[in-house]
């Protein structure tokens, strides 16, 4: 076989880019608006200003298929709709580039690595457990994007791969988010719709949280050790850090200078201020972006970096994450098409019709699995709650399923498939920042999702059998 033929064969089997995958899904979504009957539920606004559907109000409406121009303009609508998160990603990328220029993060990580020499598992456990707590509190699900660069640098210092770096932060946060033991936007909102006491059932949720997070950390450590012992067993063996500049961490001075220490303290203070703002001042991603812009300016002042150099570093950092930022809008455009085609409510209504004849145990499991499938399209936690919980609450009563179980079936269903759906802007942004192809991430994450589903199914069955109440 000639060299030219070999080259052609390699090109033939090249994995499609994430944007190509999403565009194909966008086309399929547009086609579905011609096939699935259009339908709509009536909506009402809650005291908190959230629009929820009115049960038993579903009716079919005239078909509203998406035209060719609507298909392409949906990408623009998706970019506009995801603008807040898109610009947050760009801001975070720019800020971390400014901070990295000081060498503070590299030195801190090397110092930490040296202290946990030959005990990398302990470092993975501590970092992932910390982020799982933030995820369970609903603080840092979408905001996990901000910490992906640190996770990747940490993984490189431990001689692992980018998948480990993303997992420590992202899977740590989302294992806690999936349970949502004190998350006001998922568990709290769903309980409000189900009319059960806010954050009731906390003790059992904490048990589930420990099991899910424990299984997640064990899985990450297993993979990390596998890669550490034999780099060829990495799913990214050909290029373990696709988006990270090739540089040795061996030359990094683990001794922190006073300037670097001050920069790190300012970074921690900024994050602490944001956490306080989330709980006390109802802050969102706009305030987070503002804090990161302030951090870049303060870092430049502390390190005596010139204004022009700061701007240059900031823009270089933003360029590195531009791919991941724009993919958020691309993922959102698919939901725009399905919403404009008025088919999402039809899907929810069909789920309700299918579930009604089931027994309580099988019905609860079906709710759990059905929510996971629905979350492949609607990845917003509160958005999904607003759509499915008004239907699932009366349905649970009819099937003798405790409302507390219905809430948890929604929460787990919403959380578990977030880490594999290409329609999740957060996932695709994280992967793009790390340079991990979605197909390779899927190969890594699918077994973990399977483990989560086994644990979740057992939990759902037990809670139905014990008639888990609102206590």
VOPAGU-2260 file (C-alpha; in pm, 1 decimal, decimal comma):
REM VOPAGU-2260
SITE   aa  ch    i         X         Y         Z
SITE  UNK   A    0       0,0       0,0       0,0
SITE  UNK   A    1     141,5     339,8     -99,4
SITE  UNK   A    2     195,1     623,0     149,1
SITE  UNK   A    3     -80,3     823,1     -23,3
SITE  UNK   A    4    -329,8     537,3      21,6
SITE  UNK   A    5    -235,0     502,6     389,1
SITE  UNK   A    6    -295,4     875,2     439,0
SITE  UNK   A    7    -635,9     849,6     273,1
SITE  UNK   A    8    -728,9     554,2     495,3
SITE  UNK   A    9    -633,7     746,9     808,0
SITE  UNK   A   10    -848,8    1040,5     698,6
SITE  UNK   A   11   -1138,5     806,4     630,3
SITE  UNK   A   12   -1145,3     684,0     991,2
SITE  UNK   A   13   -1091,7    1026,5    1151,7
SITE  UNK   A   14   -1336,5    1098,5    1434,0
SITE  UNK   A   15   -1576,7    1384,4    1361,7
SITE  UNK   A   16   -1522,6    1713,3    1541,4
SITE  UNK   A   17   -1760,5    1796,9    1827,5
SITE  UNK   A   18   -1914,0    2076,0    1617,8
SITE  UNK   A   19   -1984,3    1826,7    1338,7
SITE  UNK   A   20   -2152,7    1588,8    1585,3
SITE  UNK   A   21   -2370,0    1868,8    1724,1
SITE  UNK   A   22   -2465,9    1992,3    1377,4
SITE  UNK   A   23   -2578,2    1641,3    1279,6
SITE  UNK   A   24   -2789,9    1627,4    1597,3
SITE  UNK   A   25   -2927,5    1971,9    1508,4
SITE  UNK   A   26   -3035,6    1840,7    1167,1
SITE  UNK   A   27   -3202,3    1537,8    1328,2
SITE  UNK   A   28   -3383,8    1767,0    1574,5
SITE  UNK   A   29   -3514,0    1975,2    1283,9
SITE  UNK   A   30   -3637,0    1660,7    1105,8
SITE  UNK   A   31   -3817,8    1550,9    1423,9
SITE  UNK   A   32   -4024,0    1870,9    1416,7
SITE  UNK   A   33   -4182,5    1732,2    1098,1
SITE  UNK   A   34   -4245,7    1387,1    1251,3
SITE  UNK   A   35   -4340,5    1433,5    1618,5
SITE  UNK   A   36   -4686,8    1591,3    1665,3
SITE  UNK   A   37   -4667,6    1945,3    1802,5
SITE  UNK   A   38   -4828,4    1994,8    2141,1
SITE  UNK   A   39   -4829,5    2228,0    2435,9
SITE  UNK   A   40   -4909,7    2245,0    2806,0
SITE  UNK   A   41   -5045,4    2559,1    2966,1
SITE  UNK   A   42   -4795,1    2736,9    3190,6
SITE  UNK   A   43   -4829,6    2925,8    3516,4
SITE  UNK   A   44   -4576,7    3138,0    3702,2
SITE  UNK   A   45   -4472,9    3043,3    4056,4
SITE  UNK   A   46   -4402,1    3291,0    4336,5
SITE  UNK   A   47   -4032,1    3262,0    4250,1
SITE  UNK   A   48   -4097,9    3368,6    3891,8
SITE  UNK   A   49   -4046,6    3023,6    3736,9
SITE  UNK   A   50   -4282,4    2905,4    3463,1
SITE  UNK   A   51   -4416,4    2554,1    3531,9
SITE  UNK   A   52   -4661,0    2347,8    3328,5
SITE  UNK   A   53   -5020,2    2288,4    3439,2
SITE  UNK   A   54   -5099,3    1912,2    3469,3
SITE  UNK   A   55   -5377,8    1774,6    3245,8
SITE  UNK   A   56   -5359,1    2082,3    3021,9
SITE  UNK   A   57   -5182,1    1917,2    2727,3
SITE  UNK   A   58   -5334,7    1970,5    2385,6
SITE  UNK   A   59   -5214,3    1913,1    2032,4
SITE  UNK   A   60   -5157,6    2220,9    1819,0
SITE  UNK   A   61   -5085,9    2286,4    1453,0
SITE  UNK   A   62   -4756,6    2142,2    1335,3
SITE  UNK   A   63   -4475,8    2397,0    1352,7
SITE  UNK   A   64   -4185,8    2243,8    1160,7
SITE  UNK   A   65   -3855,8    2429,4    1153,9
SITE  UNK   A   66   -3770,0    2581,8     815,9
SITE  UNK   A   67   -3424,2    2581,9     660,3
SITE  UNK   A   68   -3357,6    2943,4     758,3
SITE  UNK   A   69   -3486,1    2872,0    1111,5
SITE  UNK   A   70   -3244,4    2580,2    1132,3
SITE  UNK   A   71   -2941,4    2798,6    1065,1
SITE  UNK   A   72   -3065,6    3098,7    1264,4
SITE  UNK   A   73   -3113,6    2868,6    1565,7
SITE  UNK   A   74   -2733,9    2864,7    1600,3
SITE  UNK   A   75   -2738,6    3242,7    1644,5
SITE  UNK   A   76   -3027,2    3210,4    1892,6
SITE  UNK   A   77   -2831,3    2946,0    2081,7
SITE  UNK   A   78   -2527,2    3172,8    2101,6
SITE  UNK   A   79   -2742,4    3460,6    2227,4
SITE  UNK   A   80   -2921,5    3237,0    2478,9
SITE  UNK   A   81   -2592,8    3099,6    2610,3
SITE  UNK   A   82   -2413,1    3435,9    2603,3
SITE  UNK   A   83   -2374,7    3457,2    2981,3
SITE  UNK   A   84   -2200,9    3120,9    3006,1
SITE  UNK   A   85   -2003,1    3175,7    2684,6
SITE  UNK   A   86   -1851,8    3501,7    2805,4
SITE  UNK   A   87   -1789,7    3349,9    3149,2
SITE  UNK   A   88   -1576,2    3079,9    2984,5
SITE  UNK   A   89   -1380,5    3342,9    2788,0
SITE  UNK   A   90   -1330,2    3550,1    3102,4
SITE  UNK   A   91   -1212,0    3249,3    3303,0
SITE  UNK   A   92    -970,4    3148,9    3027,6
SITE  UNK   A   93    -824,7    3499,0    3017,8
SITE  UNK   A   94    -795,6    3532,5    3394,5
SITE  UNK   A   95    -621,7    3198,3    3443,1
SITE  UNK   A   96    -373,5    3288,2    3168,5
SITE  UNK   A   97    -282,6    3603,2    3364,2
SITE  UNK   A   98    -252,7    3406,2    3690,0
SITE  UNK   A   99     -50,9    3127,6    3522,0
SITE  UNK   A  100     196,4    3387,9    3393,4
SITE  UNK   A  101     299,8    3453,6    3755,2
SITE  UNK   A  102     386,7    3083,4    3803,2
SITE  UNK   A  103     173,8    3074,9    4118,5
SITE  UNK   A  104     -48,8    2781,9    4016,5
SITE  UNK   A  105     239,0    2563,5    3892,1
SITE  UNK   A  106     440,0    2623,0    4210,3
SITE  UNK   A  107     140,7    2555,0    4435,4
SITE  UNK   A  108      61,6    2230,1    4254,7
SITE  UNK   A  109     422,9    2108,2    4264,5
SITE  UNK   A  110     441,0    2187,7    4634,5
SITE  UNK   A  111     121,4    1988,0    4693,1
SITE  UNK   A  112     246,0    1697,8    4477,5
SITE  UNK   A  113     573,3    1678,2    4671,7
SITE  UNK   A  114     384,5    1667,0    5002,3
SITE  UNK   A  115     169,7    1377,4    4882,1
SITE  UNK   A  116     455,9    1194,1    4710,3
SITE  UNK   A  117     345,7     847,3    4590,8
SITE  UNK   A  118       0,1     916,1    4734,1
SITE  UNK   A  119    -164,0    1076,8    4434,6
SITE  UNK   A  120    -485,7     894,5    4524,1
SITE  UNK   A  121    -507,8    1104,6    4841,4
SITE  UNK   A  122    -480,8    1428,4    4644,0
SITE  UNK   A  123    -745,6    1310,8    4395,3
SITE  UNK   A  124    -973,1    1209,6    4683,2
SITE  UNK   A  125    -940,3    1544,1    4862,5
SITE  UNK   A  126    -995,0    1763,5    4556,0
SITE  UNK   A  127   -1283,3    1557,9    4411,8
SITE  UNK   A  128   -1453,0    1531,8    4753,6
SITE  UNK   A  129   -1428,9    1909,4    4801,0
SITE  UNK   A  130   -1589,0    1977,7    4463,4
SITE  UNK   A  131   -1858,8    1716,9    4531,0
SITE  UNK   A  132   -1965,7    1914,1    4837,8
SITE  UNK   A  133   -1987,9    2229,9    4627,0
SITE  UNK   A  134   -2187,5    2035,5    4367,1
SITE  UNK   A  135   -2427,0    1896,6    4627,8
SITE  UNK   A  136   -2488,8    2249,6    4753,5
SITE  UNK   A  137   -2557,0    2371,4    4399,6
SITE  UNK   A  138   -2272,3    2622,0    4411,6
SITE  UNK   A  139   -2041,4    2502,5    4142,4
SITE  UNK   A  140   -2209,3    2288,4    3875,7
SITE  UNK   A  141   -2179,9    2521,0    3573,2
SITE  UNK   A  142   -1897,8    2708,7    3741,3
SITE  UNK   A  143   -1678,7    2396,3    3741,2
SITE  UNK   A  144   -1552,5    2529,7    3406,4
SITE  UNK   A  145   -1347,2    2782,8    3602,9
SITE  UNK   A  146   -1135,1    2515,0    3766,2
SITE  UNK   A  147   -1071,6    2281,6    3472,2
SITE  UNK   A  148    -734,8    2449,1    3390,9
SITE  UNK   A  149    -616,4    2376,9    3746,9
SITE  UNK   A  150    -730,7    2014,9    3721,5
SITE  UNK   A  151    -540,8    1967,7    3395,2
SITE  UNK   A  152    -220,5    2120,5    3532,9
SITE  UNK   A  153    -258,1    1898,8    3840,3
SITE  UNK   A  154    -295,7    1586,4    3624,5
SITE  UNK   A  155       7,5    1682,1    3417,6
SITE  UNK   A  156     216,0    1726,8    3731,1
SITE  UNK   A  157     110,4    1375,5    3841,5
SITE  UNK   A  158     203,1    1241,3    3492,3
SITE  UNK   A  159    -148,3    1126,5    3408,3
SITE  UNK   A  160    -373,1    1264,1    3130,8
SITE  UNK   A  161    -629,5    1536,5    3061,1
SITE  UNK   A  162    -920,6    1300,3    3132,8
SITE  UNK   A  163    -798,8    1268,0    3492,0
SITE  UNK   A  164    -766,1    1647,0    3514,5
SITE  UNK   A  165   -1122,2    1707,4    3396,5
SITE  UNK   A  166   -1259,7    1421,6    3609,4
SITE  UNK   A  167   -1113,9    1544,0    3937,8
SITE  UNK   A  168   -1301,6    1872,6    3901,7
SITE  UNK   A  169   -1601,2    1799,8    3679,4
SITE  UNK   A  170   -1698,7    1450,0    3795,3
SITE  UNK   A  171   -1627,4    1551,9    4153,0
SITE  UNK   A  172   -1872,4    1841,9    4122,3
SITE  UNK   A  173   -2136,1    1652,5    3923,2
SITE  UNK   A  174   -2137,1    1345,2    4148,4
SITE  UNK   A  175   -2252,3    1580,7    4424,4
SITE  UNK   A  176   -2482,2    1774,3    4191,6
SITE  UNK   A  177   -2657,0    1451,5    4082,3
SITE  UNK   A  178   -2773,8    1392,8    4440,4
SITE  UNK   A  179   -2825,0    1763,2    4513,4
SITE  UNK   A  180   -2873,5    1715,6    4886,5
SITE  UNK   A  181   -2897,4    2092,0    4947,8
SITE  UNK   A  182   -2925,7    2230,2    4594,5
SITE  UNK   A  183   -3199,7    2496,6    4584,6
SITE  UNK   A  184   -3222,3    2500,7    4203,1
SITE  UNK   A  185   -3283,7    2127,0    4157,1
SITE  UNK   A  186   -3390,6    1943,5    4474,0
SITE  UNK   A  187   -3532,9    2255,1    4640,7
SITE  UNK   A  188   -3727,4    2366,4    4332,6
SITE  UNK   A  189   -3857,2    2013,0    4263,4
SITE  UNK   A  190   -3972,0    1975,6    4625,3
SITE  UNK   A  191   -4148,8    2309,6    4601,5
SITE  UNK   A  192   -4342,4    2189,9    4295,0
SITE  UNK   A  193   -4414,7    1855,3    4465,7
SITE  UNK   A  194   -4538,4    2047,7    4772,7
SITE  UNK   A  195   -4319,9    1870,4    5026,1
SITE  UNK   A  196   -4101,6    2041,4    5290,8
SITE  UNK   A  197   -3786,7    2208,7    5159,0
SITE  UNK   A  198   -3480,5    1980,6    5181,3
SITE  UNK   A  199   -3676,4    1710,8    5361,5
SITE  UNK   A  200   -3532,2    1359,9    5332,9
SITE  UNK   A  201   -3182,0    1499,9    5386,6
SITE  UNK   A  202   -3046,3    1206,8    5590,2
SITE  UNK   A  203   -3111,7     946,2    5317,9
SITE  UNK   A  204   -2983,1    1183,9    5050,2
SITE  UNK   A  205   -2657,5    1220,7    5241,7
SITE  UNK   A  206   -2621,2     841,2    5251,0
SITE  UNK   A  207   -2675,9     829,6    4874,1
SITE  UNK   A  208   -2431,8    1119,2    4828,4
SITE  UNK   A  209   -2154,1     934,2    5012,7
SITE  UNK   A  210   -2210,5     618,6    4804,6
SITE  UNK   A  211   -2223,1     800,4    4468,2
SITE  UNK   A  212   -1921,5    1021,0    4542,3
SITE  UNK   A  213   -1727,6     725,1    4684,6
SITE  UNK   A  214   -1791,3     520,8    4369,5
SITE  UNK   A  215   -1692,7     817,8    4150,9
SITE  UNK   A  216   -1365,2     886,3    4329,8
SITE  UNK   A  217   -1279,3     514,1    4329,0
SITE  UNK   A  218   -1338,3     506,1    3952,1
SITE  UNK   A  219   -1119,4     814,3    3892,1
SITE  UNK   A  220    -839,2     672,3    4109,9
SITE  UNK   A  221    -859,9     336,0    3930,6
SITE  UNK   A  222    -821,1     503,3    3591,6
SITE  UNK   A  223    -550,6     742,0    3718,1
SITE  UNK   A  224    -340,3     454,6    3856,2
SITE  UNK   A  225    -387,8     265,1    3529,8
SITE  UNK   A  226    -252,7     560,0    3329,8
SITE  UNK   A  227      26,0     629,0    3580,1
SITE  UNK   A  228     149,9     268,6    3562,5
SITE  UNK   A  229     118,9     240,7    3184,3
SITE  UNK   A  230      66,1     563,1    2982,2
SITE  UNK   A  231     -32,9     352,1    2679,8
SITE  UNK   A  232    -351,1     252,3    2865,1
SITE  UNK   A  233    -466,4     613,7    2860,6
SITE  UNK   A  234    -765,2     673,7    2633,8
SITE  UNK   A  235    -560,5     973,0    2512,1
SITE  UNK   A  236    -239,3     770,3    2480,9
SITE  UNK   A  237    -143,9     936,9    2151,7
SITE  UNK   A  238    -160,2    1285,0    2308,8
SITE  UNK   A  239    -237,7    1293,0    2683,8
SITE  UNK   A  240    -269,5    1673,6    2701,6
SITE  UNK   A  241    -398,5    1796,1    2362,8
SITE  UNK   A  242    -450,2    2160,3    2462,7
SITE  UNK   A  243    -165,7    2209,3    2710,1
SITE  UNK   A  244     167,4    2354,5    2608,8
SITE  UNK   A  245     449,7    2102,3    2620,1
SITE  UNK   A  246     664,4    2196,7    2916,2
SITE  UNK   A  247     826,5    1997,6    3192,0
SITE  UNK   A  248     692,8    2038,9    3544,1
SITE  UNK   A  249    1025,6    1913,2    3681,3
SITE  UNK   A  250    1179,9    2258,9    3639,9
SITE  UNK   A  251     902,2    2434,5    3830,9
SITE  UNK   A  252    1021,7    2578,0    4160,8
SITE  UNK   A  253     795,0    2443,8    4433,2
SITE  UNK   A  254     891,7    2730,7    4662,5
SITE  UNK   A  255     624,8    2999,5    4649,3
SITE  UNK   A  256     746,7    3358,0    4636,7
SITE  UNK   A  257     565,7    3622,8    4839,9
SITE  UNK   A  258     412,8    3756,5    4516,5
SITE  UNK   A  259     285,6    3413,1    4412,6
SITE  UNK   A  260     145,0    3347,2    4759,1
SITE  UNK   A  261     -38,7    3679,8    4752,6
SITE  UNK   A  262    -182,1    3598,5    4407,3
SITE  UNK   A  263    -311,8    3262,6    4534,8
SITE  UNK   A  264    -464,0    3422,3    4844,9
SITE  UNK   A  265    -642,8    3676,6    4625,8
SITE  UNK   A  266    -773,9    3391,4    4406,0
SITE  UNK   A  267    -906,6    3203,1    4710,9
SITE  UNK   A  268   -1059,8    3524,6    4846,4
SITE  UNK   A  269   -1232,5    3589,0    4513,2
SITE  UNK   A  270   -1384,8    3240,3    4510,1
SITE  UNK   A  271   -1491,5    3276,4    4874,7
SITE  UNK   A  272   -1662,4    3607,6    4795,1
SITE  UNK   A  273   -1849,2    3441,2    4509,2
SITE  UNK   A  274   -1963,8    3151,3    4731,5
SITE  UNK   A  275   -2089,4    3403,4    4988,3
SITE  UNK   A  276   -2266,7    3596,8    4714,3
SITE  UNK   A  277   -2442,6    3282,5    4587,5
SITE  UNK   A  278   -2586,3    3205,6    4931,1
SITE  UNK   A  279   -2654,2    3554,8    5060,4
SITE  UNK   A  280   -2698,0    3780,8    4757,9
SITE  UNK   A  281   -2844,0    3551,4    4487,1
SITE  UNK   A  282   -2538,0    3597,4    4267,9
SITE  UNK   A  283   -2513,1    3416,2    3935,0
SITE  UNK   A  284   -2261,3    3376,8    3651,9
SITE  UNK   A  285   -2254,1    3751,8    3575,4
SITE  UNK   A  286   -2111,3    3826,4    3918,8
SITE  UNK   A  287   -1868,8    3536,4    3881,9
SITE  UNK   A  288   -1741,4    3681,0    3553,5
SITE  UNK   A  289   -1702,0    4019,5    3722,8
SITE  UNK   A  290   -1497,0    3864,4    4002,8
SITE  UNK   A  291   -1265,5    3693,1    3753,6
SITE  UNK   A  292   -1209,7    4016,9    3560,9
SITE  UNK   A  293   -1122,3    4185,4    3891,0
SITE  UNK   A  294    -887,8    3896,8    3976,8
SITE  UNK   A  295    -696,1    3941,6    3651,4
SITE  UNK   A  296    -647,8    4314,2    3718,6
SITE  UNK   A  297    -545,6    4260,4    4083,0
SITE  UNK   A  298    -305,6    3980,4    3981,5
SITE  UNK   A  299    -141,3    4209,7    3726,5
SITE  UNK   A  300     -98,4    4482,3    3988,8
SITE  UNK   A  301      45,8    4243,7    4250,0
SITE  UNK   A  302     292,4    4086,8    4004,8
SITE  UNK   A  303     384,7    4426,3    3855,8
SITE  UNK   A  304     268,4    4310,3    3514,4
SITE  UNK   A  305     227,4    4588,9    3261,3
SITE  UNK   A  306    -122,9    4678,5    3144,0
SITE  UNK   A  307     -45,8    4586,5    2783,8
SITE  UNK   A  308     105,5    4253,6    2887,3
SITE  UNK   A  309    -197,9    4176,0    3102,3
SITE  UNK   A  310    -429,2    4241,7    2807,4
SITE  UNK   A  311    -210,5    4025,1    2581,9
SITE  UNK   A  312    -209,3    3734,4    2830,1
SITE  UNK   A  313    -583,6    3770,2    2890,5
SITE  UNK   A  314    -661,0    3758,4    2517,5
SITE  UNK   A  315    -428,8    3461,1    2465,0
SITE  UNK   A  316    -610,2    3276,7    2744,0
SITE  UNK   A  317    -948,9    3364,4    2595,0
SITE  UNK   A  318    -832,5    3236,1    2255,0
SITE  UNK   A  319    -740,7    2899,0    2406,6
SITE  UNK   A  320   -1096,3    2845,4    2531,0
SITE  UNK   A  321   -1282,2    3006,7    2238,3
SITE  UNK   A  322   -1359,9    2665,3    2087,7
SITE  UNK   A  323   -1517,7    2553,7    2415,5
SITE  UNK   A  324   -1704,7    2879,0    2465,0
SITE  UNK   A  325   -1877,2    2881,1    2126,2
SITE  UNK   A  326   -1974,0    2514,2    2151,7
SITE  UNK   A  327   -2209,6    2610,0    2436,2
SITE  UNK   A  328   -2419,4    2808,0    2187,6
SITE  UNK   A  329   -2405,5    2523,4    1936,0
SITE  UNK   A  330   -2539,3    2277,5    2194,2
SITE  UNK   A  331   -2811,4    2521,2    2298,1
SITE  UNK   A  332   -2929,0    2565,0    1938,0
SITE  UNK   A  333   -3063,5    2207,0    1938,4
SITE  UNK   A  334   -3298,1    2286,2    2227,1
SITE  UNK   A  335   -3399,8    2606,1    2045,2
SITE  UNK   A  336   -3509,3    2398,2    1742,8
SITE  UNK   A  337   -3707,9    2152,3    1957,5
SITE  UNK   A  338   -3874,7    2436,1    2150,2
SITE  UNK   A  339   -3963,9    2628,2    1834,6
SITE  UNK   A  340   -4102,8    2308,2    1683,7
SITE  UNK   A  341   -4324,4    2262,7    1994,1
SITE  UNK   A  342   -4229,1    1895,6    2040,1
SITE  UNK   A  343   -4078,3    1890,6    2391,6
SITE  UNK   A  344   -4418,7    1899,2    2564,0
SITE  UNK   A  345   -4532,7    1612,7    2341,0
SITE  UNK   A  346   -4236,4    1405,7    2462,4
SITE  UNK   A  347   -4325,9    1477,6    2826,9
SITE  UNK   A  348   -4692,6    1390,5    2767,7
SITE  UNK   A  349   -4591,9    1063,6    2599,2
SITE  UNK   A  350   -4372,5     975,9    2898,9
SITE  UNK   A  351   -4668,8    1030,3    3132,5
SITE  UNK   A  352   -4896,4     808,0    2921,7
SITE  UNK   A  353   -4636,8     528,3    2914,2
SITE  UNK   A  354   -4568,2     544,6    3289,3
SITE  UNK   A  355   -4928,5     540,4    3415,9
SITE  UNK   A  356   -4997,1     160,8    3395,3
SITE  UNK   A  357   -4676,7      62,6    3581,6
SITE  UNK   A  358   -4657,1     -67,0    3940,2
SITE  UNK   A  359   -4509,9     164,7    4203,7
SITE  UNK   A  360   -4159,6      11,2    4195,3
SITE  UNK   A  361   -4141,5     -20,7    3816,9
SITE  UNK   A  362   -4302,1     320,6    3775,8
SITE  UNK   A  363   -4040,1     485,3    3997,1
SITE  UNK   A  364   -3758,9     315,7    3803,1
SITE  UNK   A  365   -3920,5     425,1    3475,6
SITE  UNK   A  366   -3940,5     784,4    3608,2
SITE  UNK   A  367   -3571,4     768,8    3691,9
SITE  UNK   A  368   -3469,1     630,5    3351,5
SITE  UNK   A  369   -3714,9     854,7    3163,9
SITE  UNK   A  370   -3573,7    1166,3    3328,6
SITE  UNK   A  371   -3224,0    1054,5    3233,6
SITE  UNK   A  372   -3328,2    1019,8    2869,8
SITE  UNK   A  373   -3511,4    1354,3    2873,6
SITE  UNK   A  374   -3201,3    1516,6    3021,4
SITE  UNK   A  375   -3006,4    1416,4    2711,6
SITE  UNK   A  376   -3196,6    1702,0    2545,3
SITE  UNK   A  377   -3297,1    1940,3    2827,8
SITE  UNK   A  378   -2979,7    1966,7    3036,8
SITE  UNK   A  379   -3091,7    2254,9    3259,2
SITE  UNK   A  380   -3171,0    2123,1    3607,6
SITE  UNK   A  381   -3431,7    2383,4    3699,7
SITE  UNK   A  382   -3563,0    2386,3    3342,0
SITE  UNK   A  383   -3624,0    2012,7    3351,4
SITE  UNK   A  384   -3789,1    2037,4    3693,6
SITE  UNK   A  385   -4028,6    2302,2    3561,5
SITE  UNK   A  386   -4126,2    2072,4    3273,8
SITE  UNK   A  387   -4146,5    1726,7    3433,9
SITE  UNK   A  388   -4224,0    1773,2    3805,0
SITE  UNK   A  389   -4578,1    1914,6    3760,9
SITE  UNK   A  390   -4655,3    1596,1    3562,6
SITE  UNK   A  391   -4464,2    1352,0    3783,4
SITE  UNK   A  392   -4619,2    1473,9    4109,9
SITE  UNK   A  393   -4983,6    1374,4    4039,6
SITE  UNK   A  394   -4857,7    1070,8    3846,2
SITE  UNK   A  395   -4663,4     956,3    4154,7
SITE  UNK   A  396   -4980,4     987,9    4365,4
SITE  UNK   A  397   -5176,8     773,1    4118,7
SITE  UNK   A  398   -4906,1     504,3    4120,8
SITE  UNK   A  399   -4853,9     503,8    4501,7
SITE  UNK   A  400   -4500,6     638,7    4464,8
SITE  UNK   A  401   -4394,1     871,6    4750,0
SITE  UNK   A  402   -4342,7    1225,4    4621,4
SITE  UNK   A  403   -3999,3    1229,2    4781,2
SITE  UNK   A  404   -3903,0     938,0    4554,0
SITE  UNK   A  405   -4038,4    1122,0    4248,7
SITE  UNK   A  406   -3818,7    1420,1    4337,2
SITE  UNK   A  407   -3510,7    1200,7    4368,5
SITE  UNK   A  408   -3594,3    1014,4    4045,7
SITE  UNK   A  409   -3591,6    1352,0    3870,3
SITE  UNK   A  410   -3271,0    1469,5    4043,0
SITE  UNK   A  411   -3074,0    1154,2    3964,6
SITE  UNK   A  412   -3210,5    1135,1    3611,6
SITE  UNK   A  413   -3113,5    1496,9    3555,6
SITE  UNK   A  414   -2766,8    1455,4    3706,7
SITE  UNK   A  415   -2638,0    1124,9    3573,3
SITE  UNK   A  416   -2664,9    1182,0    3198,6
SITE  UNK   A  417   -2524,7    1535,0    3221,1
SITE  UNK   A  418   -2173,8    1389,8    3202,8
SITE  UNK   A  419   -2228,4    1221,5    2863,3
SITE  UNK   A  420   -2481,2    1425,9    2664,3
SITE  UNK   A  421   -2322,5    1633,4    2386,7
SITE  UNK   A  422   -2606,8    1883,4    2433,3
SITE  UNK   A  423   -2459,5    1990,6    2768,2
SITE  UNK   A  424   -2276,6    2316,4    2705,2
SITE  UNK   A  425   -2082,0    2276,9    3030,0
SITE  UNK   A  426   -1956,1    1928,7    2938,8
SITE  UNK   A  427   -1861,3    2027,5    2584,6
SITE  UNK   A  428   -1688,0    2344,0    2709,0
SITE  UNK   A  429   -1487,7    2144,6    2964,8
SITE  UNK   A  430   -1383,9    1890,7    2702,9
SITE  UNK   A  431   -1294,7    2163,6    2454,9
SITE  UNK   A  432   -1078,6    2345,0    2711,3
SITE  UNK   A  433    -894,3    2017,2    2775,5
SITE  UNK   A  434    -888,1    1918,2    2407,6
SITE  UNK   A  435   -1062,7    1584,9    2475,9
SITE  UNK   A  436   -1278,4    1451,5    2188,6
SITE  UNK   A  437   -1634,1    1379,2    2304,5
SITE  UNK   A  438   -1615,9    1022,6    2170,4
SITE  UNK   A  439   -1308,0     947,8    2382,6
SITE  UNK   A  440   -1468,7    1102,5    2690,3
SITE  UNK   A  441   -1776,3     886,5    2626,0
SITE  UNK   A  442   -1557,1     575,2    2629,9
SITE  UNK   A  443   -1427,3     680,0    2972,3
SITE  UNK   A  444   -1752,4     805,7    3126,8
SITE  UNK   A  445   -2006,9     543,5    3012,3
SITE  UNK   A  446   -1894,3     272,9    3259,1
SITE  UNK   A  447   -1924,7     526,1    3543,3
SITE  UNK   A  448   -2276,0     621,2    3430,2
SITE  UNK   A  449   -2358,1     249,0    3436,6
SITE  UNK   A  450   -2230,1     224,0    3795,4
SITE  UNK   A  451   -2433,5     529,3    3892,9
SITE  UNK   A  452   -2748,5     380,9    3739,1
SITE  UNK   A  453   -2707,2      54,7    3930,6
SITE  UNK   A  454   -2668,9     248,0    4257,8
SITE  UNK   A  455   -2955,4     482,9    4168,5
SITE  UNK   A  456   -3192,7     198,9    4077,4
SITE  UNK   A  457   -3122,8      16,1    4405,1
SITE  UNK   A  458   -3181,7     340,2    4596,6
SITE  UNK   A  459   -3509,5     411,8    4414,3
SITE  UNK   A  460   -3640,0      57,6    4479,5
SITE  UNK   A  461   -3550,6      72,7    4850,5
SITE  UNK   A  462   -3710,9     414,8    4899,3
SITE  UNK   A  463   -4034,6     301,4    4732,4
SITE  UNK   A  464   -4047,6     -11,7    4950,1
SITE  UNK   A  465   -3992,1     184,3    5273,4
SITE  UNK   A  466   -4243,7     448,5    5160,0
SITE  UNK   A  467   -3987,9     730,4    5191,0
SITE  UNK   A  468   -4173,8    1026,7    5330,3
SITE  UNK   A  469   -4089,7    1393,5    5352,2
SITE  UNK   A  470   -3908,8    1372,1    5688,9
